[in-house]
Amino acid sequence: MVMSLTDRLKGMVSIALLNQIVKLVEEGNDEKLASLFDTISRLAPAKFQRETFSEMAQMARENHPFVGVFRRVFQELHPNCRKKLIVNLIVNFMVLSRGIRDRKMRELDIHIPNFMVISPTMRCNLKCKGCYAGSYDTSTDLTAGEIDDLITQAKELGMYFFTISGGEPFTRKDLFDIWAKHDDCYFQVYTNGTLITDEVADKLVELGNVAPMISIEGTPEETEYRRGQGMYGKIIETYRRLRRKGVLYGFSATCTRSSASYISSDEFIKCMLEEGCKVGWFFQYIPTGLNPDLSYMATPEQRAHLKEKVEEWRSKYPIFLGDFWNDGPYVDGCIAAGFRYLHVISNGDVEPCVFCHFAVDNIREKSLVEVLSSPFFEAIRSRQPYDDDNLLRPCLIIDHPAVLRELVIEYGAHPTHPGADKLLDELASGLDEYARRMKAIYDPIWEERERQKYLKNLEKEDNPDIKGRYEKRCVNCGTKGER
């Protein structure tokens, strides 16, 4: 049994309470948003969750713009999509899974991440500039049975949230059966959106537990430069189709040297709001694939500007935004190698993250528990945060590339596609220079204000492992032991 009887009873109570509150929110009773968050806070097993949702309840009482995203979700989604968001995402993932993972970690003496990224195939109907997917072998895709077994193993460990990537996931029609079978989980799917027809959208409504995140590069010109002629219009058409159906969806935007200016503009975020996006993810272009291009990376200054804009938007607009890699302080630094997640690719190899294309282990040869105990992954986790305590620079690839080179060599990790090893030699000096420039920009910001903000937030955490991993790098911060 994945959930204990106590977990299930708590879940049933949670769902009943949340449904009552959501009904009132649907009717326009905004005051009940605070009750929603208070309810989640009381049910959550971990101190961090309880205090975070308590703070959100206060934000709701003050009518902070951010909580408006929940109002939009509850009022605009199809009833089935709303139900599955409440049951699977809020109750199973946000409330119950932490307690299950904590018990399993004590029982098995391993570290268990919050979620997993699975790329069932690297096949795609597009050939986008700078995309790594086309570099992989597409002849050995994960079977439906293997994906089903992997999700089942993850649920036994307390994982109920999965990101599906690729390649283009919607080339795999059998995924709909997997999403239906695991109808107690929530799935976020990164997609180019071109295969989401009316028929597919209707299936997503029927499932309710799948949220597409559709890639867009900002302007029509930039989107079509990277993704192909006519793509901008097709993406907007898909947004509107999903909006009419009541499916939860969002945007995914890659910050490159040429796209950075527009995607960090108010014009862009307002456009995404107008098109109904309730979620948005920003990624930095990482030089990967057969022909990685350092000149296509956003500059350190552009990355820092995006950080400022995302923080500003969070206080102004009703949309949930995630900013890789600037959000390191919100997730305790690098989330790779099973700390928060790992990436299983289409041939079964397990990468530390979706951009770090090196592997030692394969799920076709080892169980998920064995993979999480991998010396390669344990070494990566033990080094986090890398070199120093600045969580604004969390990335093993672009912020601490020397550490990546060291660990790949030490543990004999193999590149998972041709060209991945260019990070270790051909691109090494360029990445080192980028990291130095990023350090010069972000270290003063970390020293002046961001470290104290993080330490204040860390007071909510009752997991000694998370506190301990930060404290080992917290040098010269003057606050160690004063929390």
BADRENRO-985877 format. One record per residue (C-alpha): x, y, z. Coordinates in steps of 0.2 Angstrom, whole numbers, plus 5000, padded with zeros to 4 digits. Layout:
BEGIN
XYZ ...
END
This chain:
BEGIN
500050005000 500750174995 499850275008 499450225025 497650225032 498050375042 498750465026 497150425017 495950475031 496850645032 496750655013 494950625013 494650765026 495850885017 494850855001 493150885009 493751045017 494551115002 493051074991 491951175003 493151325002 493451314984 491551324981 491451484991 492951554981 492051514965 490551614971 491651764973 491951744992 493751804991 493951805010 493851615009 495551605001 496351635018 495351495025 495951385011 497751415015 497451405034 496651235031 498151175021 499351245035 498451145048 498550985038 500350995032 501550875041 503150985040 503451145049 504051235032 502451195024 501351245039 502251415040 502251445021 500451415020 500051515035 501051665027 499951635011 498451655022 498951815028 499351875010 497551825005 496951935019 497952075013 497352034995 499152014989 499152004969 500051834970 498651744978 497551794964 498251654954 497251534965 495751634962 496051614944 496351434945 494751394955 493651504945 494251464927 494651284927 493551144921 492751054936 493750894933 495350984931 495051084947 494650924956 496250844951 497250994955 496550994973 496650804976 498250764967 499350924967 498751004984 498250864995 499350714988 500850804983 500950964994 500150895010 500350705011 501950665001 503150745013 502650635027 502750485017 504450525010 505150565028 504550395034 505350305019 506950405021 507150345039 506650175035 507850155020 509150275025 509150365008 508750535002 507150544992 506750694981 505050784979 504850734961 505550664945 505750714927 505450574914 505850594896 504950444888 505550494871 506850614863 505850604846 505150774841 504150844827 505251014827 507051054826 507351204838 508951294838 509951254854 508851104859 509750954866 508450824862 508950794844 510650734850 510050584859 509750404852 507850384848 507950204845 507750144863 506350234870 505650184887 504150064885 502450104893 502849964905 504450034911 503650214913 502250134923 503450034934 504550184937 503050294943 502450154954 504150144962 504250334965 502450324973 503050194985 504350324990 503050464992 503250554975 501650614967 502250744955 503050704939 503750814925 503650744908 504850804895 505750754880 505850764865 503950804862 502950694874 501350704864 502150594851 501850454863 499950414863 500250284876 500550414889 498750454891 498450274898 499850304910 499150464916 497450384918 498150234928 499050344940 497650464943 498250504960 499750594953 499950764945 500950774929 501750934921 502150914903 503451024893 502851024875 502951134860 501051124859 500851084841 500050914844 498750974856 497250964845 495450984851 495350794853 496950794864 496250944874 494650854878 495650704884 496650814895 494950884902 494450704905 496050654914 496150824924 497850784931 498950844916 499551024914 500451064898 501851194899 502051264881 503651334875 503751514868 505251624865 504451794867 504151894851 503451804836 505151844827 506151764841 504951614843 505051574824 506951604823 507151464836 505651354833 505151374815 504051484804 502251494809 502551424827 502051584836 500351584829 500151394833 500751414851 499451554854 498151454846 498551304858 498451424873 496751484868 496151304864 496651254882 495851404890 494151364881 494251194888 494751244906 496451154906 497751214918 499251274907 500751384907 502251454897 504051394896 505251524890 507151504887 508251654891 509551674877 510551824872 509351874859 507751834868 508251904885 507652084882 505852044877 505551904889 506052014904 504852154898 503152194906 502452174888 502951994888 502151944905 500552044901 500451954885 500551784894 499251844906 498051894893 498251724884 497751644901 499351574907 499251534926 501051464927 502651524919 504451444919 505951534914 507551434909 509251494905 509951424888 511251294893 512551254879 512151074876 511850964861 512950924846 513351104843 513351194860 513451384857 514151494871 513751654861 511851604862 511851604882 511151754890 512451864897 512651874916 511952044916 510351984907 510151844919 510251964934 509052084925 507751934923 507951904942 507452084946 505952074934 505251904940 505351964958 504452124953 503052024944 502751914959 502152064968 501052134954 500251994944 499151834948 500351704940 501551574947 503251604941 504851494942 506551564937 507951444934 509251474940 508851634949 507751544961 509051444970 508751524987 506951464986 507451284984 509051274995 510151284980 510451154966 509051034966 509950904955 510550724958 508950674968 509050824981 507450884974 507350784958 508250684945 508050654926 507650484918 507950494899 507250384885 508550244886 508450224905 510050324909 509750434925 510550614923 510750734938 509650854929 508850894912 510350994907 511750894915 512050754902 513050634911 512550464919 513250324929 511650224933 510150164922 508450114928 508449964916 509849894927 509449964945 507950004955 507550184959 508150154977 509750094971 509950244959 509550364973 510950284983 512150304968 513950364974 513850484959 512250564965 512750564983 514350654979 513450784970 512250814984 513650814997 514550954987 512951064987 513051214989 514551204978 516151304983 515251434994 513551475001 512951594987 511251514982 511051634968 512351544959 511751364962 512151274945 513451144943 513551174925 513651364923 514051424940 515251294946 515851204930 517551154938 516551054951 515650964937 517250924928 517950854944 516450744948 516150674931 517950614930 518050554948 516450444946 516750394928 515050464922 514750444903 514050574892 512250524888 512350594870 513750644857 514350814861 513950824879 515750804884 516150974876 515651054893 517250964900 518551024888 518051134872 516851244882 517751244899 518651404898 517151494892 516051424906 517351474918 517351654912 515451654913 515551594931 516751724936 515651864929 514151794937 515051784954 515551964952 513752014950 512951904962 514151894977 513852084982 511952054981 512051894991 513051985004 512052145005 510252065006 509951894999 510851795012 509851865026 508251835017 508751655014 509251625033 507651705038 506651585027 507751435033 507051465051 505451385045 506351225040 506351075052 507350955041 509150955049 509850895032 509351045023 510051165037 511651065039 512051065020 511951255020 512851285036 514451185030 514651325016 514051475027 515751555030 515951725036 514051755036 514051815054 512451725058 512851545060 512051475075 511051635078 509451575070 
END
